[in-house]
C-alpha cells in the first residue's frame, strides 16, 4: 500500500526530540527519511538511559526514530560536507535543529543550499529563534520555565512544576511537520522551496491557547490551580475511595446529570452552582460537596456511573492502564515492527507506540525499526554515487 507521502525524501540532520518527532511522523506516512548522525556518537538520545531495550539502545531514541535510515557523516570534514550536500541535492526537505548559525558555518545553511536546490524546503528548529535568542540553549525544561508553562502547572500552594513529558518539544515537532507540508504544497504549485522556521518558545506561547489569550486580550496573568480549570467547574480531579477521578463538566446540562448521578440533584438548583460562572466563583465549596459524595465508592465505579449519565469522567490511570484502556476501546496503542536479521535483534520485534494519525486510504506504515548508528551509510552513499547524474533518483 502506498503511503500518502511516498516519493518524498527528507535529509534529517536533527537530534533529540522536536526534529526527530516531526520526521518520524512524516516517515510513518510514507516519506523516505535519511537520518544524518555523527560517526561514533550519533543522536545524543542513543545514550539517554535507563531504560534501554534488550540491545542496550535507549527507549528514548527508539521512541522517535522508526522508519528511518541512519548515515554517519563527519560534517567537520570537507568530504563529509560534500556527502551531505549530495544527500540534500537528492532530497525534497532538509530538517535541522542545531544551534542557529551552525549549519551556515558548515556551508550547509539555507541560503547556500537553496541556491543549489531552489525547490528545497529547509526547516530549521531552534529554541528561541535565530535573532537575539540564538545563543540560548533550547532545552524543553528551560522553555517550560521561561515560557510560562510552569507558572500555571502545579498546586496553587506548591512550587511550579514541569509537565511529565517534554511537551514543548513534541508541540514544536508538530508545528514543524505542519510547516513542512504547507511549504511542500506551495513548492508543488510553484516549484519554489522556502525556509520554514519554528522555535520552542513560539510554539509554547501558541500552545498556551486560552491562558495566553487571557493575558493578550484581558491582561490577566494566570496562576497555578492544581488540576482545576480557570474558566470551567467542576473540571478537575477528585479523591474517591481508592484513587483520583477526573471529572470534566463543560456545561449546565452535564452538571445537572452529575448532581443526579451522585444522588444530590439539589446541587444543580443551588444558587451557588446554577451556572458555570457561579460554579467557578464557588469552586472550593463545590469541590468539598462533591468530594464528600464521591468518597463512598471507588474511581472505577464512579467512572462507569458518570459516563452512563453522560458526564465526562475517568480515573487517573498509570501508563500501563492507559494502554490497556486504549486497547479496550479498539484504539491503536502499541505496534510491533519485525526486526530483520541484519538489525541484530535476534528476530525479536521492536515495540513502538502507534501513530495517532488515521488515514482511510493511506494509513501509517511501520516499515523499518529504529536504525543502528550508521547502519545504512554504505547503502546511502552508494546510491548517491550511482544517481549523481540523476538528481531526481531515489536515495533510499
N, C-alpha and C positions, 0 to 999 in steps of 0.2 A: 504494500500500500504506500502511495506517495505521501510524503509529508507536505504540509502547507508551505513550508519554506525550502523545499527541496530545490537544489541548484544554487542556493545562497551560500557564499563562502565567507567565513569570518576568521580573521587573524586576531587571535585573542592574546594580548600582552598583559592582561590584568591578573591580579593575585588577590588572595584573601577571600572577600565575600561579595561586595557590591557588584564588581565586574563579572566574576565567575558565575554569580547567580543569574545575571542578565544573559550571559552567553549560554548557560545551560538551558534556560527557558526557551531560547531560540533554537538550540540544538535539539531539544525534545520535539520541536515542531518541524524538524527536518533539515535545519541548516547544518552545513559542514563546518565544524569548529576545530581549528588547529591552535592548541594552547602552547604559547612560547614561554619556556622556562629557563632559568639559569642552570647551566651544567653543574652537577654535583650538589645542588641545593634545591632548586625548584621553588614552587609556591611555598611561602612560609608556613601555610597551614598543614603541609605534609608532616611537620614536626610538632603540631599542636595536639599533644596527647598527654595523659589519657583523656578519653578512651580511644582505643585503636581496634582495628579489625584483626582477623586471625593472622594476617601477614605483617602486622605492625604499622599499617598506614592509618593515620588519624581519621576518625569518623568525621571530623570537621571537614577535611579535604574531600572525603568521599561524598559529602552531602551536596556539593555544588559543582562537581566536575565529571558527571557521566556524559556519554555521547560526545566525547572529545578525544582528539589525538594529541599526544604530547611530543613536541620537538624541542630539544635542548640547543639553544643558540647563545653564544657568548657575545653579547651586544657591546662589550668593551673592546672588541677587536673589529677591524675593518671587514674581515672575512665574515664574521657573524652578522654585521650590519648589512652587508651585501645580500646575505641569505635572507635576512628579514625583509629587505626591500623586494626581493624576488617573490617572497611569500605574499606581501601586500599587493604587488602588481597582479597577482592571480586571484585576488580576493575582492569581495564587494564591500566589506566592512572591516574596520580596524577598531578594536576596543582596548583602551589602556587606562590605568589608574595610578601611574607613577606620580610622584610629586611634580606639580607644574614646573615646566622648564626642562625636565629630564629628557623627554623624547626629542626636544629641539636640540639639546646638547649632543645627542646621539645621531643627529642628522635624520631623525625619523619623525619630525614634527609635522603637523597637519599642512602647513603651507608648502613644505618641500614635497611631501608625498602626494598631496592633491595636485601639485603642478605636474607630477609624473603620471598621475592617475586621476583625471578630472571627475570620474564617476565615483570615486571612493567616498563612502560615508565613514567619517572619522569621529569616533565617540571618545571623549575624554571625561573621566570621572575623577573628581577631586574632593577634598574635604571642605574647603572654604573658598573655592573659586580660584581663578588664575590672576587675580588682582592683588589687593592689599593683604588678602588672607592666604596667599600662595605658600608661604613658608610655614603655616601652621599644620602640624601632622593631622591627618584625617582619621582619627580613631573614633569608633562608634560611641564609646563611653564619654569621650570629650565632647562630642557633638550633642549627646543627650543632655549633658550638663549645661553647656553654654547656649544651647538652642532652646532651652526652656522646658523640655520634656520632663526632666527630673523634678522641676518645680511643681508639677501638677501630678506627680506619681508618688504614692506613699500615703501613710496615715497622717492626718492633719496634725497630730501631736508628735509625730516622729520626724526622722530626717528624710530628705529627698532620696529617692531610690531610682535605679535604672530598671528598665524592663528586663525580663529574664532571658531575652534573646537579643542579638544585635539588630534590632528592628529598623534602625535608621539605614543601615547598610542594605537590608532587604528592600525597603521602600525605594532607596536610590537605585538599586538594581532594576526594579520595576519601571521607574521613570526612564532609566537608560534604555531598556528594551523598547519602551513605547516611543522614545525619541528616535531610535534607530529605525523602527518600522515606518514612522512618519517620513523620515528622510529618504528611505528607500522608495516610498510611494512617490515622492517628488522626483527622485532620480529616474524612476521608471517613466515618468511623464515628460521629463525634460532632458535626461541624460546627464544632469549635473548632480554631483555629490555635494556634501556640505559637512561642516563641523557641528557635531552635537556635543553640548557641554551640560553636564549635570553635576551638582555638588551635594554633599551630605547635609550641610546646613540649610540650603534652599529647599531640599526635599523634605527635611523635618518640618520647617516652618509651614510648608504647604500641607503636610500630613497632620498638622495640629488642628486643622479644619475649624470646628466650632470654637475651640479655645482661642485660636489665633484670630478668628473673626470677632470674638468678644472684645479683644483688645483693639483690632483695627477699626471696628465700627463704633464701639461704645466706650473705648478707653478702659475697659475692665481688665485688670491683671489677675488672672485666676490663680488659685492656690490649690493645695492638696486636700482632697476629700476622701482619702482612702478608696474604697470601691464604689462610692456614691457618685452620682452624676450631677453636674452643676445646674442642669435645666429640667431634669425629669425625676420623679419619685413615685413609687419606690423603684429604684433602678440600682441595685447593689447586692451584696451578699448578706445572708442572714444565717445565724447559727441555728442548727437543728439538733436533734437528739444525738447525731453522730458526727456530722461534718457540715461545712458551709454549703448553702444553697444560693444560687444566683437567681434573682427574680428581676425581670426586665419589663416593667409595665409602661407601655407607651401611650396609653390614652385612658379616658374615663371609663369606657366600656370594659376594658381589661381590669381596671381597678375594682369595678363592681363585681366582676367574676372572681377576682381574688378574694374579696371580702366574703362572698358566698362560700368559696372553697375552704376557707379557714374557719367557717361557721361563725362569722361575725359580720352579717350583712349591714349592720348599723354603721360600720366604718365608712361605707360609701355615702351615707346620709349625714355624717358628721360634718359640721360647717368647716372644720379644720382641713378636711380631706376631699371635699366635693369636687374640686378641680385640681388640675396638675399644679397650677401656680400656688394654690393653698397647700397642697401636699409638700411642695418644695419648701415653702415657708415654715412648715411644721414637720420637717423631715425627721428630726430626732424623736419627737413624740410618736410619730407613726412607726418608726423602727422599733421602739420599745414595745408597742402594742403587738406588732407582727412577730417579734421575737418570742414573746410570751406564747402566742398561738402556735408558732412553728416548732417550739421546743418539745412538743408532746410526741413527735414522730421523727423518723429519720429522713435524710435528704432524698433517698430513692422513693420513699412513699410520697413525699410532697411533690416531687418532680412528676410522678405519674398523675397525681390528683390535679395539679395545676395545669399540666399540659392538656389533660382531658377537658378542662374547663376553658381552654383557650388562652391560658396565661403563660407567656414565655418564662420557662424556669428550667433549671437543671443543676445537678451537683457540681462542685468544683472537682474535676477529675484530675488524677495524675496522668502522665503522658501515656502509660500503658492502657489506662482506662479510656483515654481519648481515642486511641487507635481502635480499641475494641468497640467503642461506640460508633465510630465511622463504619466499621465492618458490619455492625448490626443494621445500619441504615443502608447498606449496599453501596457505600461510597468508597472510592479508591483510597487506600491508605499506604500499604507497603507493597512494592513490586520486587520481583527477583530478576536480575539480569544475569543470564548464564555467563560463566567465565570460560573463555577459550583456553585450550592447553597452554598457549603462549603467554597467557596472563599470569601463569604461575600460581594459580589458586587451587590447584588440585581438583578442578571441576566444581568447586563449591560456588554457588551463585552469590552475586553481590546484592545485598538487600538495600533497597532505596525507597525513599518516600516518593509516592506517585506525584506526577504533575497535577496541579489543580485545574488545568485548562482542558475542558472537554469540547472537542470539535467533532461534529457528527460525521463529516466526510473525510477529514484528515486528522485523526486523533494523534496525540502524542505517542511517540515510539521510543522504546528503550533498546537502542542498537548496540551500544558499547558501554562496558563498565568504565569507571574512572581509570585513567591511564597511569601506568608507571612512569616515572620521570624519564623523559627522552625516549620512551618506548617506540615511538614512530619516527624518530629523527631520520634514519636512513631511508625509510619509505617516502617521507615527505620530500626530502632533498632530492632523491632520485626522480620523483615525479616532477618537481620543479625544473630540474635539469632537462628532462625529456620534453617538457612543454614550454621551454624557453622561447621557442619560435612560435608558440601558440598560446598567447597570454590568456585566452578565454578557456583553455582546457582545465579540467578538474584537477585539484591538488590533493584531494582526499578520496 
